[in-house]
Amino acid sequence: VVAHDEDEVRYDAAPANADIFRMERVEIFLNGMWGTVCDDEWDLNDAHVVCGQLDCGRAVETKDEAHFGQGTGPILLDDLECSGNETSLEDCGHSGIGSSDCSHGEDAGVICEAGSAITIKPTPPPPSPPVRLVGSTNSCSGRVEVFHNGTWGTVCDYRWDLNDAQVVCGQLGCGRAVEAKQGSHFGQGTGPILLDDLECSGNEISLKACVHSGIGSHNCAHSEDAGVICEGPIPTPPPPNPPVRLVGSTNSCSGRVEIFHDGQWGTVCGDNWDLNDAHVHCRRRTYRSVENQDQLHPVTIGPITFEENIVW
């Protein structure tokens, strides 16, 4: 979450030694982009979550109708229902990430109480992915547990279906969901029940991105813990051996040099390319280097993986 178009002002009614207040349009970062929040149902409880996340104290006032100017890009959250104690707006009840009937003329804003120096408290990174399957000998089936605020918790099986299960299987790299299990099929969990009333389309990147009743908001017992059976892990093809090839020639021992890195082939820049570099390649391919030729073979597309200094 970030503050945009901010000003620092003092309230006219505040005493001379009052804290400085921060006034801002609310934007959140999800799925690789910044977006705004619609002001439908926007209240102080929602604003408290933003101010707390930015270490800006308590919310003093909510602002609607793009009070701090209209944002650009997607409107990511609408119909928020926060208690004020959540750690992020995603954890509140909402209509689903990107599900909105608003325009940027309804961008939400907030005024927080804060000192002149704003720092965000560092927190340890959560496990990645923040979801796991427990109670089975198979890594791709089990009771669904999600990580939130430093602890693992379960998911209630009310409305739990294959679309919800698909999000979990996809997040864990376990292929498609085969069955959505209810009634604590994989045993009862302990600790908090973190999610209830999930309504996923199956394409979300996490359960928290689905429509839900809010983190920790439920009317379930652990006898209703949700589970899932996925088809299994998606095999990762082994990298080529050796991870180098020659392209653009009818001779298997000459051509444009390409190397395999991070799942894709890329070329080598010709800057400082000489026989010593070529010898390394040919030894790896068990060939002998005869000639170093720069730009002899056709130009290719794709990344230039190494430039100038080549380290094998």
C-alpha positions as CSV (number, residue, x, y, z in Angstrom):
1,V,0.0,0.0,0.0
2,V,1.3,3.4,-0.8
3,A,0.3,7.1,-0.3
4,H,0.0,9.3,-3.4
5,D,-0.5,13.1,-3.8
6,E,0.3,13.6,-0.2
7,D,0.4,16.9,1.7
8,E,1.4,17.6,5.3
9,V,-1.0,20.0,7.1
10,R,-2.0,20.8,10.7
11,Y,-5.7,20.8,11.7
12,D,-6.8,24.3,12.5
13,A,-8.5,23.0,15.7
14,A,-5.4,21.1,16.9
15,P,-3.1,22.5,19.6
16,A,0.2,24.0,18.5
17,N,2.1,20.8,19.5
18,A,-0.2,18.4,17.7
19,D,1.1,15.7,15.4
20,I,1.4,16.3,11.7
21,F,-1.4,14.6,9.7
22,R,-0.9,12.8,6.4
23,M,-3.5,13.1,3.7
24,E,-3.4,10.7,0.8
25,R,-5.2,8.7,-1.9
26,V,-5.0,5.0,-1.2
27,E,-3.4,2.7,-3.7
28,I,-2.4,-1.0,-3.3
29,F,0.0,-3.2,-5.2
30,L,-1.4,-6.5,-6.5
31,N,-0.5,-8.8,-9.3
32,G,2.4,-6.6,-10.4
33,M,0.6,-3.3,-10.6
34,W,-0.7,-0.4,-8.5
35,G,-4.4,0.3,-8.4
36,T,-7.0,2.3,-6.4
37,V,-9.7,1.5,-3.9
38,C,-13.4,2.4,-4.5
39,D,-15.1,4.5,-1.9
40,D,-18.3,2.3,-1.7
41,E,-18.7,1.3,2.0
42,W,-15.3,3.1,2.7
43,D,-15.2,4.0,6.4
44,L,-12.8,4.5,9.3
45,N,-12.4,0.8,10.0
46,D,-11.1,0.4,6.4
47,A,-8.9,3.5,6.8
48,H,-7.4,2.2,10.1
49,V,-6.0,-0.8,8.2
50,V,-4.2,1.5,5.7
51,C,-2.8,3.8,8.3
52,G,-1.6,0.9,10.4
53,Q,0.0,-0.8,7.5
54,L,2.0,2.4,6.7
55,D,2.8,2.9,10.4
56,C,0.9,6.2,10.3
57,G,-1.0,5.8,13.6
58,R,-4.8,5.8,13.6
59,A,-7.1,7.0,10.8
60,V,-8.5,10.5,11.5
61,E,-10.8,10.9,8.6
62,T,-11.9,9.0,5.4
63,K,-12.2,10.8,2.1
64,D,-14.3,9.8,-0.9
65,E,-15.0,11.0,-4.5
66,A,-11.3,11.2,-5.4
67,H,-10.7,14.0,-2.8
68,F,-6.9,13.7,-3.5
69,G,-7.3,13.4,-7.2
70,Q,-8.2,10.6,-9.5
71,G,-5.8,7.7,-9.9
72,T,-5.0,5.7,-13.0
73,G,-4.9,2.0,-13.8
74,P,-7.2,-0.6,-12.3
75,I,-9.6,-0.2,-9.4
76,L,-8.6,-3.2,-7.4
77,L,-10.9,-3.3,-4.3
78,D,-14.5,-2.4,-3.7
79,D,-17.2,-3.0,-1.0
80,L,-14.6,-3.3,1.8
81,E,-15.7,-4.6,5.2
82,C,-12.8,-4.2,7.6
83,S,-12.9,-4.5,11.4
84,G,-9.9,-2.2,11.6
85,N,-7.5,-4.9,13.0
86,E,-6.5,-6.6,9.7
87,T,-2.9,-6.3,8.5
88,S,-3.9,-5.4,5.0
89,L,-7.0,-4.5,2.9
90,E,-6.8,-7.8,1.2
91,D,-7.6,-9.5,4.5
92,C,-10.9,-7.7,4.8
93,G,-14.2,-8.8,3.3
94,H,-14.4,-7.5,-0.3
95,S,-16.1,-8.1,-3.6
96,G,-13.0,-9.8,-5.1
97,I,-9.8,-8.4,-6.5
98,G,-10.6,-6.2,-9.5
99,S,-14.3,-6.7,-9.1
100,S,-15.8,-3.1,-9.0
101,D,-18.6,-1.0,-10.4
102,C,-16.7,2.2,-9.8
103,S,-14.9,4.9,-11.7
104,H,-11.8,6.8,-10.7
105,G,-14.1,9.6,-9.6
106,E,-14.8,7.4,-6.6
107,D,-11.2,6.8,-5.5
108,A,-10.9,6.5,-1.7
109,G,-8.6,8.6,0.4
110,V,-7.6,8.8,4.0
111,I,-6.1,11.2,6.6
112,C,-3.9,9.4,9.1
113,E,-2.3,10.9,12.3
114,A,1.5,10.7,11.9
115,G,4.8,12.3,12.7
116,S,6.9,13.9,10.1
117,A,9.1,10.8,9.7
118,I,7.3,7.8,8.2
119,T,8.9,4.4,8.4
120,I,7.4,1.0,7.7
121,K,8.2,-1.7,10.3
122,P,10.2,-4.5,8.7
123,T,8.5,-7.9,8.9
124,P,10.0,-11.3,8.1
125,P,8.9,-12.6,4.7
126,P,6.0,-15.1,4.7
127,P,6.5,-18.6,3.4
128,S,6.2,-18.9,-0.4
129,P,3.7,-19.9,-1.3
130,P,1.7,-19.0,1.8
131,V,-0.4,-22.2,1.5
132,R,0.2,-25.8,2.4
133,L,-1.6,-29.2,2.4
134,V,-1.5,-31.2,5.7
135,G,-2.6,-34.6,6.8
136,S,-1.7,-36.7,3.8
137,T,1.4,-38.6,2.6
138,N,0.9,-37.0,-0.8
139,S,2.3,-33.4,-1.2
140,C,-0.5,-32.6,-3.5
141,S,-3.5,-33.6,-1.3
142,G,-4.5,-32.7,2.2
143,R,-6.1,-30.2,4.5
144,V,-5.8,-26.7,3.2
145,E,-3.9,-24.3,5.5
146,V,-3.0,-20.7,4.8
147,F,-0.4,-18.5,6.4
148,H,-1.4,-15.1,7.8
149,N,0.1,-12.7,10.4
150,G,2.7,-15.2,11.5
151,T,0.6,-18.3,11.9
152,W,-1.0,-21.1,9.9
153,G,-4.8,-21.5,9.9
154,T,-7.5,-23.6,8.2
155,V,-10.2,-22.8,5.6
156,C,-13.9,-23.5,6.3
157,D,-15.6,-25.9,3.9
158,Y,-18.8,-23.7,3.5
159,R,-19.2,-23.1,-0.3
160,W,-15.9,-24.9,-0.8
161,D,-15.8,-26.2,-4.4
162,L,-13.5,-27.2,-7.3
163,N,-12.9,-23.5,-8.3
164,D,-11.6,-22.7,-4.8
165,A,-9.5,-26.0,-4.8
166,Q,-8.1,-25.1,-8.2
167,V,-6.5,-21.9,-6.8
168,V,-4.7,-24.0,-4.1
169,C,-3.5,-26.6,-6.6
170,G,-2.3,-24.0,-9.0
171,Q,-0.5,-22.1,-6.3
172,L,1.3,-25.2,-5.2
173,G,2.2,-26.3,-8.7
174,C,0.1,-29.4,-8.4
175,G,-1.9,-29.2,-11.6
176,R,-5.7,-29.3,-11.7
177,A,-7.9,-29.9,-8.7
178,V,-9.6,-33.4,-8.8
179,E,-11.7,-33.2,-5.7
180,A,-12.7,-30.6,-3.1
181,K,-13.0,-32.3,0.3
182,Q,-15.3,-31.2,3.2
183,G,-15.9,-32.3,6.7
184,S,-12.2,-32.3,7.8
185,H,-11.6,-35.3,5.5
186,F,-7.8,-35.0,6.2
187,G,-8.2,-34.5,9.9
188,Q,-9.0,-31.4,12.0
189,G,-6.6,-28.6,12.2
190,T,-5.6,-26.4,15.1
191,G,-5.3,-22.7,15.5
192,P,-7.4,-20.1,13.8
193,I,-9.9,-20.7,11.0
194,L,-8.8,-17.9,8.6
195,L,-11.1,-18.1,5.6
196,D,-14.8,-18.7,5.0
197,D,-17.5,-18.2,2.4
198,L,-14.9,-18.3,-0.4
199,E,-16.1,-17.6,-4.0
200,C,-13.2,-18.2,-6.4
201,S,-13.3,-18.3,-10.2
202,G,-10.3,-20.7,-10.2
203,N,-8.0,-18.2,-11.9
204,E,-6.9,-16.2,-8.8
205,I,-3.3,-16.3,-7.7
206,S,-4.2,-17.0,-4.0
207,L,-7.3,-17.7,-1.9
208,K,-7.0,-14.2,-0.4
209,A,-7.6,-12.8,-3.8
210,C,-11.0,-14.5,-4.0
211,V,-14.3,-13.1,-2.6
212,H,-14.4,-14.0,1.1
213,S,-16.0,-12.9,4.4
214,G,-12.7,-11.4,5.7
215,I,-9.7,-13.0,7.3
216,G,-10.7,-14.7,10.6
217,S,-14.4,-14.0,10.0
218,H,-16.3,-17.3,10.1
219,N,-19.0,-19.4,11.8
220,C,-17.3,-22.8,11.5
221,A,-15.5,-25.4,13.6
222,H,-12.4,-27.4,12.8
223,S,-14.8,-30.3,11.9
224,E,-15.5,-28.3,8.8
225,D,-11.9,-27.9,7.6
226,A,-11.6,-27.9,3.9
227,G,-9.3,-30.2,1.9
228,V,-8.2,-30.8,-1.6
229,I,-6.9,-33.6,-3.9
230,C,-4.9,-32.3,-6.8
231,E,-3.9,-34.3,-9.9
232,G,-0.2,-34.1,-8.8
233,P,2.9,-32.1,-9.3
234,I,3.6,-30.8,-12.8
235,P,6.9,-32.3,-13.9
236,T,9.6,-29.9,-14.8
237,P,11.6,-31.0,-17.8
238,P,15.3,-31.4,-17.1
239,P,17.6,-28.8,-18.7
240,P,19.5,-29.8,-21.8
241,N,22.9,-31.4,-21.3
242,P,25.1,-29.7,-22.2
243,P,23.3,-26.4,-21.9
244,V,24.9,-25.0,-25.0
245,R,24.2,-25.4,-28.7
246,L,25.3,-24.1,-32.2
247,V,22.6,-22.7,-34.4
248,G,22.4,-21.4,-38.0
249,S,24.8,-23.8,-39.7
250,T,24.5,-27.1,-41.6
251,N,27.6,-28.3,-39.6
252,S,26.9,-29.4,-36.0
253,C,30.3,-28.1,-35.0
254,S,29.9,-24.5,-36.1
255,G,27.2,-21.9,-35.7
256,R,25.9,-19.2,-33.5
257,V,26.5,-19.9,-29.8
258,E,23.4,-20.2,-27.6
259,I,23.3,-21.2,-24.0
260,F,20.4,-22.4,-21.9
261,H,19.6,-20.4,-18.7
262,D,16.6,-20.0,-16.5
263,G,14.3,-22.0,-18.8
264,Q,15.2,-20.4,-22.1
265,W,17.9,-20.2,-24.8
266,G,19.8,-17.0,-25.3
267,T,22.8,-15.7,-27.3
268,V,26.3,-14.5,-26.4
269,C,27.4,-11.0,-27.2
270,G,30.3,-10.7,-29.6
271,D,32.1,-8.0,-27.6
272,N,35.6,-9.3,-26.6
273,W,34.7,-12.8,-28.1
274,D,37.9,-14.6,-29.0
275,L,39.4,-18.0,-29.4
276,N,39.8,-18.6,-25.7
277,D,36.1,-18.1,-25.3
278,A,35.4,-20.4,-28.3
279,H,37.7,-23.1,-26.9
280,V,35.6,-23.2,-23.7
281,H,32.5,-23.8,-25.8
282,C,34.1,-26.4,-28.0
283,R,35.6,-28.3,-25.0
284,R,32.1,-28.5,-23.6
285,R,30.7,-29.8,-26.8
286,T,33.9,-32.1,-27.2
287,Y,34.7,-30.2,-30.5
288,R,37.9,-28.4,-31.3
289,S,37.9,-24.7,-32.0
290,V,39.2,-23.8,-35.5
291,E,38.0,-20.3,-36.1
292,N,36.3,-17.5,-34.2
293,Q,33.7,-15.8,-36.4
294,D,31.7,-12.8,-35.3
295,Q,28.4,-12.2,-37.0
296,L,28.9,-15.0,-39.6
297,H,25.6,-16.7,-38.8
298,P,22.1,-15.2,-39.0
299,V,20.9,-12.8,-36.5
300,T,18.5,-14.3,-33.9
301,I,15.9,-13.1,-31.5
302,G,15.7,-13.8,-27.7
303,P,17.8,-12.7,-24.8
304,I,21.5,-12.0,-24.9
305,T,22.4,-14.1,-21.9
306,F,26.1,-13.2,-21.5
307,E,28.0,-10.2,-22.6
308,E,31.8,-9.7,-22.8
309,N,33.0,-11.9,-19.9
310,I,31.8,-15.6,-20.2
311,V,32.0,-17.7,-17.1
312,W,31.2,-21.4,-17.3
